[in-house]
């Protein structure tokens, strides 16, 4: 069977890496569908993403590639499949709704296994798409207790490739982040690193900015400082109030979040030194 594989390589840079990898593909009669490389010269790191097609078992391909790469190499041989994702939201519907519509239209190569929220306000929306909705209320619990209940719910959903915070307005603890390291994608309603924290549109208005934007990033243990995946901006001027900036910003938020999710689903993101390399 003629299979397609995504090859992701991250290692110390050295001469001849592209040649060595390409030789493995050639010797195995694999057709290179696409190929991207990047060298971080400051840290002497090499990144490569290739898509190949041909007849070979993934374990054998991984073994032969590992044999020609440096010993420290991080290597993934991925057979494309529909990844399993969970959406998390609080009260706002714009980011969640956009992803659900794209999912219904067949734009996402993924399976949404559920939507988790600390309120039940969005259940009527989610039910229209025949996707399970789970309310894990925070009322009456401290943050650690509530978060453990969320983790318990997620574990019941089985394997999860990515968790998408579609305006989930609660700060996650290090315990949660560690459980899903580099798998939690958040949308922040600001062009990070500007205006971190609450009420960014009001902050932007008071500062008199000429652009507003949104940032999708992986979540780490530093608030709004995780590796950035995608960003975008739109122009504004002195005539815009912060409420209008917020309304316009929501359009940017949903577009940026969907773009970041698509990149993740296609295995196009490398994370290194709190930055991303994206092919």
C-alpha positions as YAML, in Angstrom:
chain: A
units: angstrom
residues:
- id: 1
  name: UNK
  ca: [0.00, 0.00, 0.00]
- id: 2
  name: UNK
  ca: [1.30, 3.46, -0.95]
- id: 3
  name: UNK
  ca: [1.30, 5.33, 2.38]
- id: 4
  name: UNK
  ca: [2.01, 8.95, 3.18]
- id: 5
  name: UNK
  ca: [4.21, 9.85, 6.15]
- id: 6
  name: UNK
  ca: [5.16, 13.12, 7.80]
- id: 7
  name: UNK
  ca: [8.78, 13.12, 8.95]
- id: 8
  name: UNK
  ca: [9.70, 15.59, 11.70]
- id: 9
  name: UNK
  ca: [13.37, 15.98, 12.63]
- id: 10
  name: UNK
  ca: [14.93, 18.25, 15.27]
- id: 11
  name: UNK
  ca: [18.59, 17.87, 16.17]
- id: 12
  name: UNK
  ca: [21.97, 19.57, 16.40]
- id: 13
  name: UNK
  ca: [23.04, 20.86, 13.02]
- id: 14
  name: UNK
  ca: [25.84, 19.25, 11.11]
- id: 15
  name: UNK
  ca: [26.94, 18.94, 7.50]
- id: 16
  name: UNK
  ca: [25.15, 16.52, 5.22]
- id: 17
  name: UNK
  ca: [21.92, 16.06, 7.15]
- id: 18
  name: UNK
  ca: [19.64, 16.78, 4.22]
- id: 19
  name: UNK
  ca: [21.69, 14.47, 2.01]
- id: 20
  name: UNK
  ca: [21.59, 11.64, 4.56]
- id: 21
  name: UNK
  ca: [17.85, 11.89, 5.08]
- id: 22
  name: UNK
  ca: [17.15, 12.21, 1.36]
- id: 23
  name: UNK
  ca: [19.34, 9.16, 0.70]
- id: 24
  name: UNK
  ca: [17.15, 7.07, 3.00]
- id: 25
  name: UNK
  ca: [14.09, 8.22, 1.08]
- id: 26
  name: UNK
  ca: [15.77, 7.49, -2.26]
- id: 27
  name: UNK
  ca: [17.07, 4.06, -1.26]
- id: 28
  name: UNK
  ca: [13.57, 3.09, -0.11]
- id: 29
  name: UNK
  ca: [12.00, 4.40, -3.31]
- id: 30
  name: UNK
  ca: [9.96, 6.99, -1.41]
- id: 31
  name: UNK
  ca: [8.61, 9.99, -3.27]
- id: 32
  name: UNK
  ca: [9.16, 13.35, -1.54]
- id: 33
  name: UNK
  ca: [5.87, 15.22, -1.69]
- id: 34
  name: UNK
  ca: [7.13, 18.29, 0.19]
- id: 35
  name: UNK
  ca: [10.21, 19.26, 2.16]
- id: 36
  name: UNK
  ca: [11.15, 22.15, 4.45]
- id: 37
  name: UNK
  ca: [14.32, 22.81, 6.43]
- id: 38
  name: UNK
  ca: [15.53, 25.51, 8.80]
- id: 39
  name: UNK
  ca: [18.76, 26.02, 10.75]
- id: 40
  name: UNK
  ca: [18.76, 28.08, 13.95]
- id: 41
  name: UNK
  ca: [22.34, 29.29, 13.70]
- id: 42
  name: UNK
  ca: [22.35, 30.85, 17.16]
- id: 43
  name: UNK
  ca: [21.53, 27.55, 18.87]
- id: 44
  name: UNK
  ca: [22.99, 25.31, 16.13]
- id: 45
  name: UNK
  ca: [19.69, 23.48, 15.73]
- id: 46
  name: UNK
  ca: [18.36, 21.81, 12.58]
- id: 47
  name: UNK
  ca: [14.66, 21.40, 11.82]
- id: 48
  name: UNK
  ca: [13.15, 19.45, 8.95]
- id: 49
  name: UNK
  ca: [9.64, 18.46, 7.91]
- id: 50
  name: UNK
  ca: [9.17, 16.13, 4.98]
- id: 51
  name: UNK
  ca: [6.13, 14.43, 3.54]
- id: 52
  name: UNK
  ca: [6.92, 11.23, 1.67]
- id: 53
  name: UNK
  ca: [4.87, 8.58, -0.10]
- id: 54
  name: UNK
  ca: [5.72, 4.93, -0.73]
- id: 55
  name: UNK
  ca: [5.61, 1.42, 0.59]
- id: 56
  name: UNK
  ca: [7.48, 1.01, 3.86]
- id: 57
  name: UNK
  ca: [6.59, 0.21, 7.45]
- id: 58
  name: UNK
  ca: [6.87, 3.32, 9.68]
- id: 59
  name: UNK
  ca: [9.03, 1.50, 12.25]
- id: 60
  name: UNK
  ca: [11.55, 0.54, 9.58]
- id: 61
  name: UNK
  ca: [11.63, 4.08, 8.19]
- id: 62
  name: UNK
  ca: [12.14, 5.48, 11.69]
- id: 63
  name: UNK
  ca: [14.95, 3.03, 12.37]
- id: 64
  name: UNK
  ca: [16.79, 3.83, 9.14]
- id: 65
  name: UNK
  ca: [16.47, 7.59, 9.65]
- id: 66
  name: UNK
  ca: [17.66, 7.35, 13.25]
- id: 67
  name: UNK
  ca: [20.77, 5.51, 12.05]
- id: 68
  name: UNK
  ca: [21.92, 8.49, 9.94]
- id: 69
  name: UNK
  ca: [20.95, 11.27, 12.38]
- id: 70
  name: UNK
  ca: [22.86, 12.59, 15.40]
- id: 71
  name: UNK
  ca: [22.24, 10.65, 18.61]
- id: 72
  name: UNK
  ca: [20.37, 13.57, 20.19]
- id: 73
  name: UNK
  ca: [17.87, 13.79, 17.32]
- id: 74
  name: UNK
  ca: [14.16, 14.07, 18.00]
- id: 75
  name: UNK
  ca: [12.48, 12.08, 15.25]
- id: 76
  name: UNK
  ca: [8.83, 11.47, 14.46]
- id: 77
  name: UNK
  ca: [7.44, 9.39, 11.62]
- id: 78
  name: UNK
  ca: [3.75, 10.17, 11.53]
- id: 79
  name: UNK
  ca: [1.10, 8.44, 9.49]
- id: 80
  name: UNK
  ca: [-1.50, 11.20, 8.98]
- id: 81
  name: UNK
  ca: [-4.74, 10.49, 10.81]
- id: 82
  name: UNK
  ca: [-7.62, 12.38, 12.28]
- id: 83
  name: UNK
  ca: [-6.35, 13.72, 15.57]
- id: 84
  name: UNK
  ca: [-8.57, 13.72, 18.63]
- id: 85
  name: UNK
  ca: [-9.19, 17.18, 20.07]
- id: 86
  name: UNK
  ca: [-11.16, 18.64, 22.97]
- id: 87
  name: UNK
  ca: [-12.51, 22.18, 23.00]
- id: 88
  name: UNK
  ca: [-12.80, 24.11, 26.25]
- id: 89
  name: UNK
  ca: [-14.82, 27.30, 26.63]
- id: 90
  name: UNK
  ca: [-16.52, 29.43, 29.27]
- id: 91
  name: UNK
  ca: [-19.25, 31.82, 28.10]
- id: 92
  name: UNK
  ca: [-18.15, 33.41, 24.82]
- id: 93
  name: UNK
  ca: [-19.27, 31.59, 21.68]
- id: 94
  name: UNK
  ca: [-17.38, 33.22, 18.79]
- id: 95
  name: UNK
  ca: [-14.17, 31.15, 18.85]
- id: 96
  name: UNK
  ca: [-15.95, 27.93, 19.74]
- id: 97
  name: UNK
  ca: [-18.65, 28.47, 17.14]
- id: 98
  name: UNK
  ca: [-16.13, 29.16, 14.39]
- id: 99
  name: UNK
  ca: [-14.30, 25.89, 15.05]
- id: 100
  name: UNK
  ca: [-17.56, 23.94, 15.18]
- id: 101
  name: UNK
  ca: [-18.67, 25.39, 11.83]
- id: 102
  name: UNK
  ca: [-15.32, 24.56, 10.22]
- id: 103
  name: UNK
  ca: [-15.58, 21.05, 11.68]
- id: 104
  name: UNK
  ca: [-19.08, 20.58, 10.29]
- id: 105
  name: UNK
  ca: [-17.85, 21.80, 6.89]
- id: 106
  name: UNK
  ca: [-15.08, 19.20, 6.86]
- id: 107
  name: UNK
  ca: [-12.26, 21.75, 7.07]
- id: 108
  name: UNK
  ca: [-10.59, 20.18, 10.11]
- id: 109
  name: UNK
  ca: [-8.76, 16.86, 9.80]
- id: 110
  name: UNK
  ca: [-9.74, 15.95, 13.35]
- id: 111
  name: UNK
  ca: [-12.38, 14.43, 15.56]
- id: 112
  name: UNK
  ca: [-13.82, 16.66, 18.26]
- id: 113
  name: UNK
  ca: [-14.40, 14.19, 21.07]
- id: 114
  name: UNK
  ca: [-16.09, 16.71, 23.35]
- id: 115
  name: UNK
  ca: [-16.52, 20.26, 24.60]
- id: 116
  name: UNK
  ca: [-15.78, 20.97, 28.27]
- id: 117
  name: UNK
  ca: [-16.99, 24.09, 30.05]
- id: 118
  name: UNK
  ca: [-17.40, 25.34, 33.59]
- id: 119
  name: UNK
  ca: [-20.84, 26.70, 32.56]
- id: 120
  name: UNK
  ca: [-23.71, 25.12, 30.65]
- id: 121
  name: UNK
  ca: [-24.47, 28.28, 28.64]
- id: 122
  name: UNK
  ca: [-22.92, 26.95, 25.42]
- id: 123
  name: UNK
  ca: [-24.52, 23.52, 25.49]
- id: 124
  name: UNK
  ca: [-27.41, 24.50, 23.16]
- id: 125
  name: UNK
  ca: [-24.88, 25.67, 20.55]
- id: 126
  name: UNK
  ca: [-22.72, 22.55, 20.80]
- id: 127
  name: UNK
  ca: [-25.72, 20.22, 20.69]
- id: 128
  name: UNK
  ca: [-26.55, 21.47, 17.20]
- id: 129
  name: UNK
  ca: [-23.37, 19.74, 16.01]
- id: 130
  name: UNK
  ca: [-24.02, 16.42, 17.80]
- id: 131
  name: UNK
  ca: [-20.86, 16.78, 19.87]
- id: 132
  name: UNK
  ca: [-20.81, 15.72, 23.54]
- id: 133
  name: UNK
  ca: [-20.87, 18.64, 25.99]
- id: 134
  name: UNK
  ca: [-19.55, 18.28, 29.53]
- id: 135
  name: UNK
  ca: [-20.23, 20.84, 32.25]
- id: 136
  name: UNK
  ca: [-17.67, 20.78, 35.04]
- id: 137
  name: UNK
  ca: [-18.84, 23.56, 37.33]
- id: 138
  name: UNK
  ca: [-16.32, 25.48, 39.41]
- id: 139
  name: UNK
  ca: [-18.95, 26.69, 41.88]
- id: 140
  name: UNK
  ca: [-18.25, 25.48, 45.40]
- id: 141
  name: UNK
  ca: [-14.73, 24.25, 44.63]
- id: 142
  name: UNK
  ca: [-11.29, 25.79, 44.94]
- id: 143
  name: UNK
  ca: [-9.16, 25.96, 41.82]
- id: 144
  name: UNK
  ca: [-7.24, 22.73, 42.48]
- id: 145
  name: UNK
  ca: [-10.41, 20.76, 43.22]
- id: 146
  name: UNK
  ca: [-12.17, 22.03, 40.12]
- id: 147
  name: UNK
  ca: [-9.17, 21.45, 37.91]
- id: 148
  name: UNK
  ca: [-8.86, 17.86, 39.12]
- id: 149
  name: UNK
  ca: [-12.47, 17.29, 38.13]
- id: 150
  name: UNK
  ca: [-11.68, 18.68, 34.66]
- id: 151
  name: UNK
  ca: [-8.67, 16.36, 34.40]
- id: 152
  name: UNK
  ca: [-10.84, 13.43, 35.42]
- id: 153
  name: UNK
  ca: [-13.34, 14.31, 32.71]
- id: 154
  name: UNK
  ca: [-10.61, 14.59, 30.10]
- id: 155
  name: UNK
  ca: [-9.15, 11.24, 31.07]
- id: 156
  name: UNK
  ca: [-12.54, 9.63, 30.46]
- id: 157
  name: UNK
  ca: [-12.43, 10.91, 26.88]
- id: 158
  name: UNK
  ca: [-9.41, 8.75, 26.07]
- id: 159
  name: UNK
  ca: [-6.41, 9.82, 24.03]
- id: 160
  name: UNK
  ca: [-6.30, 13.56, 23.34]
- id: 161
  name: UNK
  ca: [-3.90, 15.07, 20.82]
- id: 162
  name: UNK
  ca: [-4.78, 18.73, 21.47]
- id: 163
  name: UNK
  ca: [-6.87, 20.76, 23.88]
- id: 164
  name: UNK
  ca: [-8.12, 24.01, 22.36]
- id: 165
  name: UNK
  ca: [-8.97, 26.80, 24.79]
- id: 166
  name: UNK
  ca: [-11.68, 28.57, 22.81]
- id: 167
  name: UNK
  ca: [-12.00, 31.43, 25.29]
- id: 168
  name: UNK
  ca: [-11.70, 29.26, 28.38]
- id: 169
  name: UNK
  ca: [-11.30, 32.01, 30.93]
- id: 170
  name: UNK
  ca: [-9.57, 30.19, 33.75]
- id: 171
  name: UNK
  ca: [-5.87, 30.04, 34.55]
- id: 172
  name: UNK
  ca: [-4.48, 26.51, 34.42]
- id: 173
  name: UNK
  ca: [-2.16, 25.20, 37.12]
- id: 174
  name: UNK
  ca: [1.27, 23.67, 36.43]
- id: 175
  name: UNK
  ca: [-0.24, 20.24, 37.15]
- id: 176
  name: UNK
  ca: [-2.71, 20.63, 34.29]
- id: 177
  name: UNK
  ca: [-0.12, 22.05, 31.88]
- id: 178
  name: UNK
  ca: [2.31, 19.23, 32.66]
- id: 179
  name: UNK
  ca: [-0.38, 16.64, 31.92]
- id: 180
  name: UNK
  ca: [-0.80, 18.04, 28.39]
- id: 181
  name: UNK
  ca: [2.55, 19.67, 27.66]
- id: 182
  name: UNK
  ca: [2.71, 21.31, 24.21]
- id: 183
  name: UNK
  ca: [-0.85, 20.11, 23.58]
- id: 184
  name: UNK
  ca: [-2.85, 23.07, 24.90]
- id: 185
  name: UNK
  ca: [-3.58, 25.85, 22.39]
- id: 186
  name: UNK
  ca: [-4.94, 29.16, 23.70]
- id: 187
  name: UNK
  ca: [-6.25, 32.27, 21.97]
- id: 188
  name: UNK
  ca: [-5.31, 35.55, 23.60]
- id: 189
  name: UNK
  ca: [-7.22, 38.68, 22.73]
- id: 190
  name: UNK
  ca: [-4.13, 40.80, 22.21]
- id: 191
  name: UNK
  ca: [-1.11, 41.00, 19.96]
- id: 192
  name: UNK
  ca: [1.27, 39.47, 22.53]
- id: 193
  name: UNK
  ca: [3.46, 40.42, 24.28]
- id: 194
  name: UNK
  ca: [1.44, 43.65, 24.51]
- id: 195
  name: UNK
  ca: [-1.42, 44.05, 26.99]
- id: 196
  name: UNK
  ca: [-1.11, 40.82, 28.93]
- id: 197
  name: UNK
  ca: [-3.86, 39.94, 31.40]
- id: 198
  name: UNK
  ca: [-7.38, 41.26, 31.84]
- id: 199
  name: UNK
  ca: [-9.21, 43.85, 29.71]
- id: 200
  name: UNK
  ca: [-6.62, 44.09, 26.91]
- id: 201
  name: UNK
  ca: [-8.94, 46.04, 24.63]
- id: 202
  name: UNK
  ca: [-9.46, 48.66, 27.30]
- id: 203
  name: UNK
  ca: [-5.70, 48.77, 27.81]
- id: 204
  name: UNK
  ca: [-5.22, 49.18, 24.06]
- id: 205
  name: UNK
  ca: [-7.84, 51.93, 23.87]
- id: 206
  name: UNK
  ca: [-6.26, 53.86, 26.72]
- id: 207
  name: UNK
  ca: [-2.84, 53.54, 25.10]
- id: 208
  name: UNK
  ca: [-4.17, 54.86, 21.77]
- id: 209
  name: UNK
  ca: [-2.98, 51.96, 19.65]
- id: 210
  name: UNK
  ca: [-3.37, 51.96, 15.87]
- id: 211
  name: UNK
  ca: [-3.64, 48.18, 15.52]
- id: 212
  name: UNK
  ca: [-5.31, 45.48, 17.57]
- id: 213
  name: UNK
  ca: [-4.79, 41.78, 17.18]
- id: 214
  name: UNK
  ca: [-4.90, 38.28, 18.56]
- id: 215
  name: UNK
  ca: [-2.32, 35.64, 19.39]
- id: 216
  name: UNK
  ca: [-2.64, 31.86, 19.45]
- id: 217
  name: UNK
  ca: [-0.01, 30.16, 21.57]
- id: 218
  name: UNK
  ca: [0.81, 27.00, 23.45]
- id: 219
  name: UNK
  ca: [0.11, 27.23, 27.16]
- id: 220
  name: UNK
  ca: [2.98, 27.00, 29.63]
- id: 221
  name: UNK
  ca: [3.37, 27.90, 33.28]
- id: 222
  name: UNK
  ca: [3.87, 31.61, 32.57]
- id: 223
  name: UNK
  ca: [0.65, 33.51, 31.94]
- id: 224
  name: UNK
  ca: [0.26, 34.36, 28.24]
- id: 225
  name: UNK
  ca: [3.96, 33.73, 27.58]
- id: 226
  name: UNK
  ca: [3.87, 30.33, 25.88]
- id: 227
  name: UNK
  ca: [5.34, 29.69, 22.41]
- id: 228
  name: UNK
  ca: [3.48, 31.75, 19.80]
- id: 229
  name: UNK
  ca: [1.88, 29.85, 16.92]
- id: 230
  name: UNK
  ca: [-0.05, 32.49, 14.96]
- id: 231
  name: UNK
  ca: [-0.88, 36.19, 15.13]
- id: 232
  name: UNK
  ca: [-2.82, 38.75, 13.15]
- id: 233
  name: UNK
  ca: [-3.84, 42.41, 13.43]
- id: 234
  name: UNK
  ca: [-6.36, 44.88, 12.06]
- id: 235
  name: UNK
  ca: [-6.09, 48.70, 11.94]
- id: 236
  name: UNK
  ca: [-8.03, 50.96, 14.31]
- id: 237
  name: UNK
  ca: [-7.92, 54.68, 15.09]
- id: 238
  name: UNK
  ca: [-8.93, 57.28, 17.68]
- id: 239
  name: UNK
  ca: [-12.61, 57.00, 16.73]
- id: 240
  name: UNK
  ca: [-12.92, 53.44, 18.02]
- id: 241
  name: UNK
  ca: [-14.09, 52.86, 21.58]
- id: 242
  name: UNK
  ca: [-12.77, 49.86, 23.47]
- id: 243
  name: UNK
  ca: [-16.10, 48.03, 23.10]
- id: 244
  name: UNK
  ca: [-15.90, 48.35, 19.31]
- id: 245
  name: UNK
  ca: [-12.27, 47.23, 19.42]
- id: 246
  name: UNK
  ca: [-13.41, 44.19, 21.35]
- id: 247
  name: UNK
  ca: [-16.09, 43.38, 18.78]
- id: 248
  name: UNK
  ca: [-13.63, 43.65, 15.89]
- id: 249
  name: UNK
  ca: [-11.02, 41.77, 17.86]
- id: 250
  name: UNK
  ca: [-13.29, 38.77, 18.21]
- id: 251
  name: UNK
  ca: [-13.23, 38.31, 14.44]
- id: 252
  name: UNK
  ca: [-9.44, 38.26, 14.52]
- id: 253
  name: UNK
  ca: [-9.41, 35.87, 17.47]
- id: 254
  name: UNK
  ca: [-11.43, 33.17, 15.78]
- id: 255
  name: UNK
  ca: [-9.43, 33.35, 12.54]
- id: 256
  name: UNK
  ca: [-6.08, 33.17, 14.34]
- id: 257
  name: UNK
  ca: [-7.19, 30.29, 16.56]
- id: 258
  name: UNK
  ca: [-8.45, 28.25, 13.61]
- id: 259
  name: UNK
  ca: [-5.20, 28.91, 11.74]
- id: 260
  name: UNK
  ca: [-3.13, 27.73, 14.71]
- id: 261
  name: UNK
  ca: [-5.25, 24.60, 15.09]
- id: 262
  name: UNK
  ca: [-4.86, 23.74, 11.41]
- id: 263
  name: UNK
  ca: [-1.06, 24.06, 11.70]
- id: 264
  name: UNK
  ca: [-1.07, 21.74, 14.69]
- id: 265
  name: UNK
  ca: [-3.29, 19.16, 13.02]
- id: 266
  name: UNK
  ca: [-0.96, 19.08, 10.02]
- id: 267
  name: UNK
  ca: [2.14, 18.54, 12.23]
- id: 268
  name: UNK
  ca: [3.75, 21.76, 11.06]
- id: 269
  name: UNK
  ca: [4.94, 23.10, 14.43]
- id: 270
  name: UNK
  ca: [8.24, 22.59, 16.22]
- id: 271
  name: UNK
  ca: [8.66, 24.04, 19.72]
- id: 272
  name: UNK
  ca: [12.16, 25.11, 20.76]
- id: 273
  name: UNK
  ca: [13.38, 27.59, 23.39]
- id: 274
  name: UNK
  ca: [9.86, 28.93, 23.98]
- id: 275
  name: UNK
  ca: [9.54, 29.70, 20.26]
- id: 276
  name: UNK
  ca: [7.96, 27.89, 17.37]
- id: 277
  name: UNK
  ca: [9.36, 26.94, 13.98]
- id: 278
  name: UNK
  ca: [6.47, 26.51, 11.57]
- id: 279
  name: UNK
  ca: [6.56, 24.95, 8.11]
...
